Amino acid sequence: MAQTPRPRIDASRLRSRLWFDNPDNPGMTALYLERYLNFGLTVGELRGGKPLIGIAQTGSDLSPCNRHHLELAKRVREGITAAGGVAFEFPCHPIQETGKRPTASLDRNLAYLSLVEVLYGYPLDGVVLLTGCDKTMPACLMAAATVNIPTISLNVGPMLNGWSRGERTGSGTVVWKARERHAAGDIDYQQFLDIVASSAPSDGHCNTMGTASTMNALAEALGMALPGSAAIPAPYRERGQAAYATGQRIVDMVWEDLKPSDILTREAFENAIVANTAIGGSTNAPIHINAIAKLIGVPLTCDDWERVGYDIPLLVNMQPAGQYLGEEYYRAGGLPAVMSELLEAGKLHADVLTCNGKTVAENCAGAHTWDRDVIKPYGEPMRERAGFLNLKGSLFDSAIMKTSVISREFYDRYLANPDDPYAFEGKVVVFDGPEDYHHRIDDPALEIDEHTVLIMRGAGPIGYPGAAEVVNMQPPGELIRRGVLSLPCIGDGRQSGTSGTPSILNASPEAAAGGGLALLQNGDRVRIDLNKRTADILLPAEEIARRREDLTARGGYPYPASQTPWQAIQRAMVDQLSEGMILKGSEAFQRIAQTHGVPRDNH
């Protein structure tokens, strides 16, 4: 069903007029106006009834995955100008997944807070969010949801395919494969570096379906980016064309008063969950999507991810769950081709509004791929029932397992017991942080075998701090040389979306918040039952109670001291991964451009 065109607002309703054309307060109008003229803007641009559009610039030398936005922003600006707007580009706090220590997720909330203040406190009528690397999309969209002015997202795009010795090398994914070869002694240190470096041949973010490709695809699935824009590789000419079209569209969105709250509905979030399964999306997606939902006021939990998304099939043959990379996925049709399959199968809310003013059905119906090797038909998927499981039990209240990356080796070893199908038990070896893991994983005294369950704790939002991507632990080198390439891994941190490991991760509450992982000792046994969605310590209740009393008496699970003021601030306020890792209390600040109006004058 086609949407009725939205009525257009009058120029008198532009937010920026209260800065630059307020006859009720000429003194402040003059003060605001004069300084914005000092680099060449004209009074006519600022007071001529044109929308003032922010360009939230996440590209910088510290953010190589987003650096191409320094060029793409020029095309966005040209699109804004052509549509009758005035562009104001400003920097965002840098977030680079592979560059920031201790983890880039520590900075997601910091970037969010910063952008909220910019969008609310400056004379902007709308904003283009320049996104790309993993945390930039959620940080930006969280801020836009909070402030609720007209917003559109533009992804920087994935890198071109990486190649090494005639084989595709997917960014991130090749790291985990190469480190197995290095641990097995097949390649030396320099060969390891060369293979990994081959996966980053151009501008752009990860060319696999890691967290970057996932989150930007989900921005499109939510309706916050132009249809077809998420998958365009960064160097392709279509990326610049999408930037221009995005700049044009945001001006019309301002005139239509089309805000995030009009787009980010419950139905839109359910569409995003379904799309995430179909593309083989990252286990980081529930964290970020749940956070955005909380800040726009839509109830969403990890139970919803299983309920809505688990039974959806995997349609995209792209690393880490498949074979191909970003270029093939884009040429096969990208997300619109996937959405068309889901629409035809009746798995999407077809009438959900998107940022171009059209519905999901209007954007995607009939956009089927021509390449069935890359994007499969709904009825002939790569894997059926490929969504996330949300496990619960005495180990934690919630933890995610990605089923689309369960390998044949993993299935045969742990899930194929005819007397106990889709369940396994094993003794645990516990690591307190990645340093402990790297120091001890090859210690023969641990007696790690193919039935061992590796535990990573101290890696959550409080314990690390920030929740690090360290749960996907490889087995000891001795096991790898015997062909055991993966062991069950459980942790209160995250893992890279580029990893093909079916870890149980994002465990909440984490050890540092009193979760069950804090009670484990080497040699304990745990049981994972995917049928019942449970994860339990196989200890008597009285022993679990005794250990908890002892943990409390010792002051709780120990973790490193904060090293910066922000680490201490976030640790004191942050919620758990299952709750979106938002700052507690931030969900009370919703649609603030409408609920609080324009901030007080500054003089």
C-alpha positions in Angstrom: 0.0 0.0 0.0 1.5 3.3 -1.1 2.1 6.0 1.5 0.1 9.3 1.3 2.5 12.1 0.7 3.4 13.9 4.0 2.3 17.6 4.3 5.2 20.0 4.0 6.0 22.4 6.9 6.3 26.1 6.5 9.8 27.8 6.8 8.6 29.4 10.0 8.8 26.0 11.7 12.5 25.5 10.9 14.3 25.0 14.1 17.3 27.1 12.9 15.1 30.2 12.7 15.2 30.5 16.5 18.9 31.1 16.2 19.1 33.2 13.0 15.8 34.9 12.5 14.1 35.6 15.8 12.6 39.1 15.8 11.4 38.6 19.4 15.0 38.5 20.6 17.1 40.7 18.2 20.1 40.8 20.5 20.6 37.1 20.5 19.7 36.8 16.8 22.5 39.2 16.0 25.0 37.4 18.3 24.2 34.0 16.7 24.2 35.4 13.2 27.4 37.5 13.1 29.9 34.8 14.0 28.5 32.4 11.4 29.2 35.0 8.7 33.0 35.1 9.4 34.0 32.3 7.0 31.9 33.5 4.1 28.3 32.4 4.7 25.8 35.0 3.8 22.8 36.5 5.7 20.6 35.2 2.9 21.7 31.6 3.4 21.1 31.8 7.2 17.9 33.8 7.1 16.5 32.9 3.7 14.2 30.1 4.9 16.6 27.3 3.9 17.0 24.2 6.0 20.3 24.0 7.8 21.6 20.4 7.5 24.3 18.9 9.7 26.8 16.4 8.2 28.0 14.3 11.1 31.6 13.5 10.0 33.0 10.2 11.4 35.9 10.0 9.0 39.4 10.9 10.1 43.0 9.6 10.0 42.3 7.8 13.2 39.3 6.1 11.6 40.6 4.5 8.4 37.5 2.5 7.8 35.5 5.8 7.6 38.2 8.0 6.1 36.6 8.0 2.7 33.8 10.1 4.2 36.2 13.1 4.0 35.6 12.9 0.2 32.0 11.6 0.3 30.9 14.5 2.5 31.6 16.8 -0.5 29.0 15.0 -2.5 26.6 15.0 0.4 27.1 18.8 0.6 26.5 19.2 -3.1 23.2 17.2 -2.8 22.1 19.4 0.1 22.9 22.6 -1.8 21.2 21.4 -4.9 18.0 20.7 -2.9 18.0 24.1 -1.4 19.6 23.5 2.0 22.8 24.8 3.7 25.3 22.2 4.9 27.2 22.3 8.2 29.9 19.6 8.5 31.2 18.8 12.0 33.5 16.1 13.4 32.3 13.2 15.6 34.3 11.4 18.2 36.4 8.8 16.4 35.6 5.2 16.8 37.8 2.7 15.0 37.3 -1.0 15.8 40.9 -2.1 15.0 42.6 1.0 16.4 41.1 1.9 19.8 42.4 0.3 23.0 41.1 -1.2 25.2 38.0 -1.6 22.9 36.1 0.6 20.5 32.8 -0.3 22.2 34.0 1.8 25.2 33.6 4.8 23.0 30.2 4.1 21.5 28.3 5.7 24.4 30.8 8.6 24.5 30.3 9.4 20.8 26.5 9.1 21.4 26.6 11.6 24.2 28.7 14.0 22.2 26.4 13.8 19.1 23.3 14.3 21.2 24.7 17.6 22.5 25.6 18.7 18.9 22.2 17.8 17.4 20.2 19.4 20.2 22.3 22.4 21.0 23.2 23.8 17.5 21.0 25.3 14.8 20.4 22.2 12.8 17.1 21.3 11.1 18.2 17.8 10.0 21.3 15.7 9.8 23.1 13.2 7.6 24.9 10.6 9.6 28.1 9.4 8.0 28.6 5.9 9.3 30.8 2.8 8.5 33.0 1.1 11.1 31.1 -1.0 13.6 30.2 1.4 16.4 29.7 4.5 14.3 26.3 3.5 13.0 24.8 2.7 16.4 26.4 5.7 18.1 25.0 8.0 15.5 21.6 6.5 15.3 21.3 6.3 19.1 21.9 10.1 19.2 19.5 10.8 16.3 16.8 8.7 18.0 17.3 10.6 21.3 17.1 14.1 19.7 14.6 13.2 17.0 15.2 15.7 14.2 15.0 14.6 10.6 17.8 12.1 10.0 19.3 10.0 7.2 22.2 7.6 7.4 25.0 7.1 4.8 27.4 4.3 5.0 31.0 4.7 3.7 30.7 1.2 2.1 32.8 -2.0 2.3 36.3 -2.3 0.9 36.9 -4.1 -2.4 37.5 -7.9 -2.2 40.8 -9.0 -0.7 42.8 -11.7 -2.5 45.8 -13.9 -1.5 47.1 -16.6 -3.8 43.9 -16.6 -5.8 41.6 -16.9 -2.8 39.3 -14.3 -1.3 40.6 -12.9 1.9 37.7 -11.3 3.9 38.6 -8.6 6.4 38.5 -9.9 9.9 37.5 -13.5 8.9 41.0 -14.1 7.4 42.5 -13.1 10.8 40.8 -16.0 12.6 41.7 -18.4 9.8 45.3 -17.3 9.5 45.9 -17.5 13.2 44.8 -21.1 13.1 47.4 -21.7 10.4 50.0 -19.8 12.4 49.3 -21.8 15.6 49.5 -25.0 13.6 52.9 -24.0 12.3 51.8 -23.8 8.6 52.9 -20.1 8.2 55.4 -17.9 9.9 54.9 -14.5 11.5 55.5 -12.4 8.3 53.3 -14.7 6.2 50.6 -14.3 8.8 50.8 -10.4 8.6 50.9 -10.5 4.8 47.8 -12.7 4.5 45.8 -10.5 6.9 47.0 -7.3 5.2 45.7 -8.6 1.8 42.2 -8.3 3.1 42.2 -4.5 3.2 42.9 -3.4 -0.4 41.0 -0.1 -0.6 38.9 2.5 1.2 36.0 1.3 3.2 35.0 -0.9 6.1 35.1 -4.7 6.4 34.2 -6.5 3.2 32.7 -9.5 5.1 29.3 -9.6 6.8 30.9 -8.5 10.0 29.5 -5.9 12.3 30.1 -3.0 10.0 28.3 -4.5 7.0 25.6 -5.8 9.4 24.9 -2.5 11.2 24.8 -0.5 8.0 22.5 -3.1 6.3 20.3 -2.9 9.4 20.2 0.9 9.1 18.8 0.3 5.6 16.4 -2.4 6.9 15.1 -0.1 9.6 14.4 2.5 6.9 17.0 5.0 8.0 19.2 4.8 4.8 18.3 5.0 1.1 17.3 1.5 -0.3 20.3 -0.2 -1.9 22.9 2.2 -0.4 24.4 0.0 2.4 26.2 -2.6 0.2 27.8 -0.3 -2.4 31.6 -0.7 -2.1 33.4 2.4 -1.0 35.4 3.1 -4.2 32.5 2.5 -6.6 31.0 5.5 -8.4 27.6 4.5 -7.1 28.8 5.3 -3.6 29.4 9.0 -4.5 26.0 9.0 -6.3 24.3 7.7 -3.2 26.0 10.4 -1.2 24.6 13.1 -3.5 21.1 11.5 -3.4 21.3 11.3 0.4 22.1 15.0 0.6 19.2 15.8 -1.6 16.8 13.6 0.3 17.5 15.0 3.8 16.3 18.4 2.7 13.0 17.0 1.7 12.8 15.1 4.9 13.1 18.4 6.8 10.2 19.9 4.8 8.2 16.7 5.4 9.1 16.7 9.1 10.0 13.0 8.7 11.8 12.1 11.9 13.3 8.9 13.4 10.3 8.4 15.6 8.2 8.1 12.4 10.4 5.4 11.0 11.8 3.5 14.0 8.6 1.6 14.9 8.3 -1.8 16.5 7.6 -3.2 13.0 10.7 -1.6 11.7 12.8 -3.3 14.4 11.2 -6.6 13.7 12.1 -6.2 10.0 15.7 -5.5 11.0 15.8 -8.7 13.1 14.5 -10.8 10.2 16.9 -9.2 7.8 19.8 -9.8 10.2 19.2 -13.5 10.1 18.8 -13.6 6.3 22.2 -11.8 5.7 24.0 -13.8 8.4 24.5 -10.7 10.5 26.8 -10.1 13.5 26.2 -11.1 17.1 26.9 -7.5 18.0 23.6 -6.5 16.3 21.3 -7.2 19.2 23.4 -5.0 21.5 23.2 -2.0 19.2 19.7 -2.5 17.9 18.3 -3.0 21.4 20.1 0.2 22.4 18.6 2.2 19.6 15.1 0.8 20.3 15.4 1.8 24.0 16.3 5.3 23.1 13.4 5.7 20.7 11.0 4.1 23.2 10.4 0.7 21.5 10.5 -2.3 23.9 12.9 -4.9 22.4 14.8 -7.8 24.1 17.1 -10.6 23.1 14.0 -12.9 23.5 12.5 -10.9 20.6 15.6 -11.7 18.5 15.0 -15.4 18.9 11.2 -15.2 18.6 11.2 -13.1 15.5 14.5 -14.1 13.8 15.5 -17.7 14.7 13.3 -19.5 12.2 14.4 -17.3 9.3 16.8 -18.9 6.8 20.3 -17.8 5.8 20.1 -16.4 2.3 23.4 -14.6 1.7 26.5 -16.6 0.8 29.0 -14.2 2.3 31.9 -14.7 4.7 32.0 -15.6 7.6 28.9 -17.8 7.1 29.5 -18.3 3.4 32.0 -17.9 0.6 31.8 -14.4 -1.1 32.6 -10.8 -0.1 31.1 -7.4 -0.5 31.6 -6.9 -4.2 29.7 -10.0 -5.1 27.0 -9.2 -2.6 26.5 -5.7 -4.0 26.4 -6.9 -7.6 23.9 -9.6 -6.7 21.5 -6.9 -5.5 22.5 -6.2 -1.9 19.8 -5.8 0.8 16.9 -5.0 -1.5 17.3 -8.4 -3.2 17.3 -10.1 0.2 14.3 -8.0 1.4 12.4 -9.0 -1.8 12.8 -12.7 -0.9 11.6 -12.0 2.7 8.7 -9.9 1.4 7.5 -12.6 -1.0 7.7 -15.1 1.9 5.6 -12.9 4.0 8.3 -12.4 6.7 8.4 -8.6 6.7 6.1 -5.8 7.7 5.6 -4.5 4.1 3.9 -1.1 4.9 6.7 0.2 7.2 7.7 3.8 6.2 11.3 4.5 5.2 13.4 7.6 4.9 12.7 8.1 1.1 9.0 8.4 2.0 8.1 5.0 0.5 7.3 1.7 2.2 9.5 -1.3 2.4 7.3 -3.0 -0.2 7.5 -0.1 -2.6 11.3 0.0 -2.2 12.0 -3.8 -2.5 9.2 -5.8 -4.0 10.4 -7.6 -7.1 14.0 -6.7 -6.6 15.1 -10.3 -6.9 18.8 -11.1 -7.5 20.1 -12.4 -10.8 22.9 -14.3 -8.9 21.4 -17.2 -7.0 24.9 -18.3 -5.9 25.3 -15.2 -3.8 21.7 -14.5 -2.7 19.7 -17.7 -2.4 15.9 -18.1 -2.9 13.9 -18.2 0.3 12.9 -21.8 -0.4 16.5 -22.9 -1.1 18.6 -21.3 1.6 22.1 -21.9 2.7 20.8 -22.9 6.1 17.3 -23.1 7.5 16.5 -21.6 10.9 19.6 -19.5 11.0 18.9 -16.9 13.7 20.2 -16.3 17.2 19.4 -18.4 20.2 19.0 -16.6 23.5 20.3 -19.0 26.2 19.5 -18.7 29.9 20.3 -20.6 33.1 22.6 -20.6 36.2 25.5 -19.3 34.1 23.7 -16.1 33.0 20.2 -14.5 32.3 20.9 -14.0 28.6 23.6 -15.0 26.1 23.5 -15.1 22.3 24.5 -18.0 20.1 24.7 -17.5 16.3 23.5 -20.6 14.6 24.3 -19.7 11.0 28.0 -20.3 11.7 27.8 -23.8 13.3 30.2 -25.7 11.2 29.9 -29.4 10.3 32.9 -30.2 12.5 31.3 -28.4 15.5 27.9 -30.0 14.9 29.3 -33.5 14.6 31.5 -33.2 17.7 29.1 -31.5 20.1 25.5 -31.5 18.8 25.0 -34.8 16.9 24.7 -37.3 19.9 21.5 -39.3 19.1 20.9 -39.8 22.8 21.3 -36.1 23.6 20.8 -34.1 20.3 21.6 -30.4 20.2 23.1 -30.5 23.7 26.5 -31.1 25.2 28.4 -31.2 28.5 32.0 -30.5 29.2 34.5 -29.5 31.8 35.6 -25.9 31.7 38.9 -24.1 31.7 38.4 -20.5 32.9 40.4 -17.5 31.6 40.2 -14.1 33.4 40.6 -11.8 30.4 42.4 -12.3 27.1 45.9 -11.8 28.6 45.3 -14.8 30.8 44.1 -16.8 27.8 47.1 -16.0 25.6 49.5 -16.7 28.5 48.0 -20.1 29.4 46.1 -21.6 26.4 49.0 -23.8 25.4 49.8 -24.9 28.9 49.6 -28.8 28.9 48.8 -28.7 32.6 45.3 -27.4 31.7 44.6 -30.8 30.0 42.4 -29.1 27.3 40.9 -31.7 25.0 38.2 -31.7 22.4 35.5 -31.9 25.1 36.7 -28.9 27.0 34.6 -25.7 27.2 36.6 -22.5 27.2 35.3 -19.7 29.4 36.2 -16.1 29.0 35.2 -13.7 31.8 36.1 -10.2 32.9 35.4 -9.1 29.3 32.1 -7.3 29.8 31.0 -3.7 29.9 32.2 -3.2 33.4 35.0 -5.8 33.7 37.0 -5.0 30.7 35.8 -2.1 30.5 33.6 -1.7 27.5 33.0 -5.3 26.5 35.8 -6.6 24.3 35.8 -8.9 21.2 37.7 -11.7 22.9 35.3 -14.7 23.3 36.2 -16.4 20.1 39.1 -18.3 21.5 41.0 -20.8 19.4 42.0 -24.2 20.8 45.6 -24.9 21.8 48.0 -25.4 19.0 48.4 -29.1 19.7 44.6 -29.6 19.1 44.7 -27.5 15.9 47.5 -29.6 14.5 45.2 -32.6 15.2 42.4 -31.0 13.2 40.3 -29.7 16.2 39.7 -26.2 14.9 37.1 -25.0 17.4 36.0 -25.7 20.9 32.8 -24.4 22.6 33.5 -20.9 23.9 31.4 -19.0 26.5 32.0 -15.5 27.6 30.7 -12.2 29.0 32.4 -10.3 26.3 31.7 -10.1 22.6 33.3 -11.5 19.5 34.0 -9.9 16.1 31.1 -10.1 13.7 33.7 -11.4 11.2 34.3 -14.5 13.2 32.7 -17.8 12.1 32.8 -19.3 15.6 29.5 -20.3 17.2 30.5 -18.9 20.6 28.0 -18.3 23.4 28.7 -14.7 24.1 27.3 -11.3 25.4 26.6 -13.1 28.6 24.6 -10.9 31.0 25.0 -10.3 33.8 28.8 -10.4 33.4 31.1 -11.7 36.0 31.9 -8.2 37.2 28.2 -7.7 37.8 27.8 -10.9 39.8 26.9 -13.2 36.9 27.3 -17.0 37.1 30.5 -17.1 35.2 32.2 -15.5 38.2 31.5 -18.7 40.2 33.2 -21.1 37.8 36.4 -23.0 38.6 38.6 -25.0 36.4 37.3 -28.6 36.1 33.6 -27.7 36.8 31.2 -29.1 34.3 28.6 -27.1 32.4 25.6 -28.3 30.2 24.4 -26.4 27.1 21.0 -27.5 25.8 20.0 -25.8 22.6 16.6 -27.5 22.6 15.7 -26.0 26.0 17.8 -22.8 25.4 19.6 -23.4 28.7 23.2 -23.0 30.0 23.9 -24.3 33.5 26.6 -25.1 36.0 26.4 -28.7 36.9 26.9 -28.2 40.6 24.5 -28.7 43.6 22.5 -25.6 44.5 24.2 -25.5 47.9 27.6 -25.4 46.3 26.6 -22.6 44.0 25.2 -20.7 47.0 28.4 -21.2 49.0 30.5 -19.9 46.1 28.3 -16.9 45.7 28.6 -16.1 49.4 32.4 -16.4 49.2 32.4 -14.1 46.1 30.4 -11.5 47.9 32.7 -11.8 51.0 35.7 -11.1 48.7 34.1 -8.0 47.4 32.9 -9.5 44.1 34.7 -10.4 40.9 37.9 -8.4 40.7 38.7 -6.4 37.6 41.4 -3.8 36.5 41.2 -0.3 37.8 39.9 2.4 35.5 42.6 4.2 33.6 40.7 7.3 32.4 37.9 9.4 33.7 35.5 8.1 31.0 36.2 4.5 31.9 35.2 5.2 35.5 32.1 7.2 34.5 30.9 4.5 32.1 31.5 1.7 34.5 29.4 3.5 37.1 26.5 3.9 34.7 26.6 1.3 32.0 23.9 -1.4 31.6 24.6 -5.0 30.5 25.0 -6.3 27.0 21.5 -7.8 26.8 20.1 -4.4 27.7 22.0 -2.7 24.9 24.9 -1.5 27.0 23.3 2.0 27.2 24.0 4.4 30.1 21.4 3.8 32.8 18.8 6.5 32.7 19.6 7.7 29.2 16.3 6.1 27.9 14.4 8.7 29.9 15.6 11.3 27.4 13.5 10.7 24.3 12.5 12.9 21.4 14.1 15.8 23.2 13.8 18.3 20.2 10.0 18.0 20.7 9.7 17.3 24.5 12.2 20.1 25.6 12.1 22.5 22.6 15.1 24.6 21.8 17.7 25.0 24.6 18.1 28.2 26.5 20.1 31.1 25.0 23.8 31.1 25.7 24.0 34.8 26.6 
